[in-house]
Amino acid sequence: MATTLPSPPRVGMVSLGCPKALVDSERILTRLRADGYQMSSDYAGADVVLVNTCGFLDSAKEESLEAIGEAIAENGRVVVTGCMGNEADVIRARFPSVLAITGPQQYDQVVAAVHEAAPTTPSPYLDLVPQADLSDLKLTPRHYSYVKISEGCNHRCAFCIIPSIRGDLVSRRPDAILREAEKLIAAGTRELLIISQDTSAYGLDLRHAAWPWKPRNAEPTEVRAHMTDLARELGKLGAWVRLHYVYPYPHVDSVIPLMAEGLVLPYLDIPFQHASPKILKAMKRPANEAKVLERLSNWRVECPDIAVRSSFVVGFPGETEADFQYLLDWLTEAQLDRVGAFRFEPVHGAAANALPDPVPEELKEERYARIMELTARISAEKLAAKVGRTLDVLIDAVDSDTGGATGRSKADAPEIDGEVHLRDAGHLAPGDIVSAIIEDSDEHDLFGVPTV
């Protein structure tokens, strides 16, 4: 008589917030799958729904609360985790039926909460499942992966509550990061996106100690827990390596030669936040904007193709028209490739809330429109200069109906930067890296055709 295996519980996941939270979601789901759970792509098929929340801004918190409410309405059995998990009283007051609430990085607690909400039935047949089928679960496409190298942050920026949510800097060992990267590349990853709260500070808490590391088919070596050393070793693995959340510490200069050599993508994501010395001081940020301009110039001499992206806050308390104009003038000189802007938003628990001279909302909107107009113009000019060039493009999606494909150049991170749209590309597949001739551009994207 045939044996019918028990149907394992199914878990749904709603993951909100930044890529660091996405990595947390992947780790949680990997643990649950190893425990015998299956994943559900909709509310109806889930025995329990996990909502991984964001708590960085009040608007993000409201989005998280709306997601929790939707999950309760559609399914009813909800476990909450993530950054807003530190405000359990707020969540309980609005949604008393939530089964459990855990904070960020509390993997054991959230897995235990799922086990309690939807217990698995131990089965002797689980040993028949090949270990390959229990590999890390990814929420991103197969060809690119986020790799988190540290947790927490030692900065105490006036507008940010991340240290109170995720704690101080805690770096991973470099050999563990490199092993994870090797495994991802072996599984099909073509691009590694290196993330943390402060990538430049990586290894500071470990006193930049070295660990033994043996790459596949290579001699053993030692790698320091330091951004430069880690980037160099990651670059030897054969995938694109993209660095995010890089504070402009002096040792960042030593990464630029790795970009010029082709070991690391010529791309830096630097959270400048502002340029006015007065506002940077109020934000409790480093305030040497003139030196930064000089360094940007030097980086471009050493690595002409380097792309620098950043984000800026407009309407910070005390920001005058002179401060804002200083920022616009600085951006005009800096000529950054990609820029995101945010209107200042008070966050419960942030020191900036107590600062005098808040900027009226209508003035924030006006300044936001002005900065976006300027940076769009700069972006359009820089992209127009690429018309006629041949660039490497990593394919993200192919449209079999139109024969077109969408991908990204080395200057484009997924989700936040522009794209490269290719015609006559129906023969390509996601994950392919192809050469393409750039034929046109607009404010954000490039358009072209593959050479083969």
C-alpha positions in Angstrom: 0.0 0.0 0.0 1.4 3.5 -0.9 2.4 5.7 2.0 0.9 9.2 1.9 3.3 11.8 3.4 1.7 14.4 5.6 1.2 17.7 3.9 3.7 20.2 5.4 2.5 23.6 6.7 2.8 26.5 4.3 4.2 29.9 5.2 3.6 33.2 3.4 5.9 36.2 3.6 5.5 39.9 3.2 8.9 41.6 3.2 9.1 45.4 3.6 11.9 47.9 3.8 15.5 47.8 2.7 17.7 45.0 1.1 19.1 44.3 4.6 15.6 43.3 5.7 15.2 41.3 2.5 18.3 39.3 3.5 16.7 38.7 7.0 13.6 37.4 5.2 15.7 35.0 3.1 17.4 33.6 6.2 14.1 33.1 8.0 12.5 31.3 5.1 15.6 29.2 4.6 15.4 28.1 8.2 11.7 27.3 7.9 12.2 25.3 4.7 14.9 23.3 6.4 12.4 22.6 9.1 10.0 21.1 6.6 7.8 24.1 5.8 6.7 24.9 2.3 6.3 28.5 0.9 3.0 30.0 -0.2 2.8 32.8 -2.8 -0.6 34.0 -1.6 -2.6 34.5 1.6 -5.2 31.8 0.8 -2.6 29.0 0.6 -0.7 29.9 3.8 -1.2 28.4 7.2 0.6 31.4 8.7 1.8 34.7 7.3 5.0 36.4 8.3 5.2 40.2 7.9 8.8 41.5 8.1 8.3 45.2 8.9 10.3 48.4 8.4 10.6 51.0 11.2 12.9 53.6 9.8 10.4 56.3 9.1 6.9 57.0 10.4 5.6 56.6 6.9 7.3 53.2 6.6 5.8 52.2 10.0 2.4 53.1 8.7 3.0 51.0 5.6 4.0 48.1 7.8 0.9 48.5 9.9 -1.2 48.5 6.7 0.5 45.3 5.5 -0.2 43.6 8.9 -3.8 44.6 8.6 -4.1 43.2 5.1 -2.5 39.9 6.2 -4.9 39.6 9.1 -7.9 40.4 6.9 -6.9 38.0 4.2 -5.5 35.2 6.3 -5.9 35.9 10.0 -2.9 34.0 11.3 0.0 36.5 11.4 3.5 36.6 12.9 5.2 40.0 12.9 9.0 40.5 12.8 11.5 43.1 11.7 12.4 46.6 12.7 9.0 47.6 13.9 8.9 44.6 16.1 10.5 46.8 18.7 7.2 48.6 19.0 5.1 45.6 20.0 2.7 47.8 22.0 1.8 49.9 19.0 1.2 46.8 16.9 -0.8 45.0 19.6 -3.0 48.1 20.2 -4.0 48.1 16.6 -4.0 44.4 15.9 -4.5 42.4 19.1 -5.0 39.1 17.2 -1.4 39.0 16.0 0.1 35.7 17.0 3.6 36.8 17.9 5.9 39.8 17.5 9.7 39.7 17.3 12.4 42.3 16.6 15.0 42.4 13.8 17.6 39.6 13.5 15.7 37.5 16.1 15.8 34.4 13.8 15.3 31.8 16.5 12.3 33.6 18.1 10.5 34.1 14.8 11.1 30.5 13.7 9.8 29.3 17.1 6.7 31.5 16.7 6.0 29.9 13.3 6.4 26.4 14.8 3.9 27.3 17.5 1.4 28.8 15.1 1.7 26.0 12.5 3.5 22.9 14.0 5.3 20.6 11.6 4.7 16.8 11.8 8.1 15.0 12.1 8.4 12.4 9.4 11.0 9.7 8.9 10.9 10.4 5.1 12.5 13.9 5.6 15.9 12.2 5.5 15.1 11.3 1.8 15.2 15.0 0.8 18.5 15.8 -0.8 20.5 18.5 1.0 20.7 20.5 -2.3 16.9 21.0 -2.0 17.5 22.6 1.4 19.9 25.3 0.0 19.4 29.0 0.9 16.1 30.4 -0.3 16.3 33.6 -2.3 13.7 36.3 -2.7 15.7 38.0 -5.5 16.1 36.7 -9.1 18.6 33.8 -9.4 21.3 36.0 -11.1 21.8 38.6 -8.4 22.1 38.3 -4.6 22.4 40.6 -1.6 25.2 39.7 0.8 25.0 41.3 4.2 28.5 41.7 5.8 27.5 43.3 9.1 24.7 44.3 11.3 24.1 47.5 13.2 25.9 50.9 13.1 28.2 53.0 15.4 27.0 56.3 14.0 24.4 58.4 15.9 22.9 60.5 13.2 20.2 62.9 14.5 17.6 61.7 12.0 18.1 57.9 12.4 17.0 55.3 14.9 18.7 52.3 13.3 21.3 51.9 16.1 18.4 51.7 18.7 16.7 49.1 16.5 19.6 47.0 15.3 22.4 47.9 17.8 26.0 48.8 17.3 28.2 47.4 14.5 28.6 43.6 14.5 30.7 42.3 11.5 30.7 38.8 10.1 33.9 36.9 9.7 35.4 37.4 6.2 35.7 33.7 5.5 32.0 33.2 6.2 31.1 36.0 3.8 33.4 34.6 1.1 32.0 31.1 1.6 28.5 32.4 1.2 29.5 34.3 -2.0 31.1 31.2 -3.5 28.0 29.2 -2.8 25.8 31.9 -4.4 28.0 32.1 -7.5 28.0 28.3 -7.8 24.1 28.5 -7.8 24.0 31.0 -10.6 24.5 34.4 -9.1 26.2 36.8 -11.5 26.2 39.9 -9.3 26.9 40.3 -5.6 25.4 43.3 -3.9 27.3 44.0 -0.7 25.2 45.6 2.0 25.3 46.7 5.6 24.5 49.8 7.6 28.0 51.1 7.1 30.1 49.0 4.7 33.2 51.2 5.2 33.3 50.4 8.9 33.3 46.6 8.2 35.6 44.8 10.6 36.2 47.7 12.9 34.6 45.7 15.8 36.9 42.7 14.9 40.0 45.0 15.0 40.4 44.0 11.4 41.7 40.6 12.4 42.6 38.1 9.7 41.0 34.6 9.1 42.2 31.7 7.0 40.5 31.4 3.7 40.8 28.8 1.0 39.1 29.6 -2.3 38.1 26.8 -4.7 41.1 25.7 -6.8 43.4 28.2 -5.2 46.1 28.4 -2.5 45.0 29.1 1.0 45.4 32.7 2.2 44.4 35.0 5.1 41.9 37.7 4.7 41.5 40.7 7.1 38.1 41.8 8.2 38.5 45.1 6.3 36.4 46.5 3.4 39.4 46.7 1.0 40.6 43.1 1.6 37.1 41.7 1.5 36.3 43.5 -1.8 39.5 42.3 -3.3 38.8 38.6 -2.5 35.1 38.9 -3.5 36.3 40.3 -6.8 38.4 37.2 -7.5 35.3 34.9 -7.4 34.2 35.9 -10.9 30.9 37.8 -10.3 30.1 41.5 -10.5 30.7 43.0 -7.0 28.7 46.1 -6.2 29.4 48.1 -2.9 26.5 49.8 -1.2 26.2 52.1 1.9 29.9 53.2 1.7 30.7 56.1 4.0 33.5 58.2 2.5 36.2 57.3 5.1 39.8 57.9 3.9 40.4 54.2 3.2 37.7 54.2 0.6 40.4 55.6 -1.7 42.1 52.2 -1.6 39.1 50.6 -3.2 39.3 52.7 -6.4 42.3 50.8 -7.8 40.3 47.6 -7.4 37.6 49.2 -9.6 40.2 50.3 -12.2 41.5 46.7 -12.3 38.0 45.3 -12.9 37.9 43.3 -9.6 35.0 45.4 -8.2 32.3 47.3 -10.2 33.2 51.0 -10.7 30.2 52.0 -8.5 29.9 53.6 -5.1 26.7 54.1 -3.1 27.6 56.9 -0.6 24.9 58.4 1.7 26.1 62.0 1.7 22.7 63.2 3.0 23.5 67.0 2.6 26.4 69.3 1.8 25.9 72.4 3.9 28.4 72.2 6.8 25.8 73.7 9.2 23.1 71.1 8.3 25.7 68.2 8.4 26.7 69.3 11.9 23.1 69.4 13.0 22.6 65.9 11.4 25.8 64.8 13.4 27.4 63.8 10.1 31.0 64.3 8.9 31.2 67.8 7.3 34.1 68.1 4.9 32.3 68.6 1.7 35.2 70.4 0.0 37.5 67.4 0.6 34.8 65.1 -0.8 34.7 67.1 -4.1 38.5 66.8 -4.3 38.3 63.0 -3.7 35.5 62.6 -6.3 37.8 64.3 -8.8 40.7 62.0 -7.9 38.5 58.9 -8.1 37.4 59.9 -11.6 41.0 60.4 -12.7 42.0 56.9 -11.4 38.8 55.2 -12.6 37.1 57.3 -15.3 34.0 55.0 -15.5 33.2 55.2 -11.8 29.5 55.9 -11.1 28.6 57.5 -7.7 25.1 57.4 -6.4 23.8 59.1 -3.2 20.8 60.2 -1.3 20.0 63.6 0.3 17.5 64.9 2.8 15.7 68.2 2.1 13.8 70.2 4.7 15.9 69.1 7.7 15.1 71.3 10.7 17.0 74.6 10.5 17.7 74.3 6.7 17.6 77.8 5.2 17.4 78.8 1.6 21.1 79.5 1.8 21.7 75.9 3.1 19.6 74.4 0.3 21.2 76.5 -2.4 24.6 75.4 -1.0 23.5 71.8 -1.6 22.3 72.6 -5.2 25.6 74.3 -6.0 27.5 71.3 -4.5 25.6 68.9 -6.6 26.2 70.9 -9.7 29.9 70.7 -9.0 29.9 67.0 -7.8 28.0 65.8 -10.9 26.8 62.6 -9.2 25.5 59.9 -11.5 22.5 58.8 -9.5 20.7 60.8 -6.8 17.7 60.0 -4.6 16.1 62.7 -2.4 13.8 62.5 0.6 11.8 65.0 2.4 12.7 65.1 6.1 10.3 63.2 8.2 10.3 63.1 12.0 10.8 59.6 13.4 9.7 58.6 16.8 12.8 58.5 19.0 15.1 60.5 16.7 17.1 63.3 18.2 16.3 65.6 15.2 12.7 65.8 16.4 13.7 68.2 19.1 15.6 70.6 16.8 14.2 74.1 16.4 13.1 75.8 13.2 11.2 73.0 11.4 10.8 73.5 7.7 7.1 73.9 6.5 5.8 71.0 4.5 5.1 73.1 1.4 8.7 74.4 1.4 9.9 70.8 1.7 7.9 70.0 -1.4 9.2 72.9 -3.3 12.8 72.1 -2.4 12.3 68.4 -3.3 11.0 69.4 -6.7 14.0 71.7 -7.3 16.6 69.1 -6.3 15.0 66.4 -8.4 14.9 68.7 -11.4 18.6 69.5 -11.1 19.7 65.9 -10.6 17.5 64.7 -13.4 19.2 67.2 -15.7 22.6 66.1 -14.6 21.7 62.4 -15.1 20.3 63.1 -18.6 23.6 64.8 -19.6 25.8 62.0 -18.2 23.7 59.3 -19.8 23.7 61.2 -23.2 27.5 61.0 -23.1 27.3 57.2 -23.2 25.4 57.1 -26.5 27.7 55.5 -29.1 29.6 53.5 -26.5 29.6 49.7 -26.0 28.8 48.7 -22.5 28.4 45.4 -20.6 24.8 44.7 -19.7 23.5 42.2 -17.2 20.1 41.0 -18.4 17.3 41.0 -15.8 14.2 40.2 -18.0 13.4 39.2 -21.6 10.1 39.9 -23.4 9.5 37.1 -25.9 6.6 38.9 -27.4 8.5 42.1 -28.4 12.0 40.5 -28.7 13.3 43.1 -26.3 15.2 42.7 -23.0 15.9 44.9 -20.0 19.1 44.9 -18.1 21.6 47.0 -16.2 25.0 48.4 -16.9 27.8 48.4 -14.3 26.5 51.8 -13.2 23.1 50.6 -12.3 22.0 48.7 -9.1 18.7 46.9 -9.2 15.5 48.6 -8.1 17.2 52.0 -7.4 19.0 53.0 -10.5 18.3 53.1 -14.2 18.0 50.3 -16.8 19.3 49.5 -20.2 16.5 48.6 -22.7 17.7 46.4 -25.6 16.0 45.7 -28.9 16.6 42.5 -31.0 17.4 40.7 -27.7 14.9 37.9 -27.6 17.6 35.3 -27.8 19.0 36.4 -24.4 18.1 35.1 -21.0 18.1 36.6 -17.5 21.6 36.4 -16.0 23.4 36.8 -19.4 26.1 39.5 -19.5 26.3 40.9 -23.0 28.0 43.7 -24.8 25.5 46.3 -26.1 25.9 49.4 -28.3 24.1 52.4 -26.7 21.9 54.2 -29.2 19.8 56.6 -27.1 19.1 57.8 -23.6 16.7 59.8 -21.4 16.9 61.2 -17.9 17.2 57.7 -16.3 17.7 54.9 -18.8 19.8 53.8 -21.8 18.6 52.2 -25.0 20.6 50.0 -27.3 21.1 46.7 -29.1 23.3 43.7 -28.2 26.4 43.2 -30.4 25.6 39.4 -30.7 
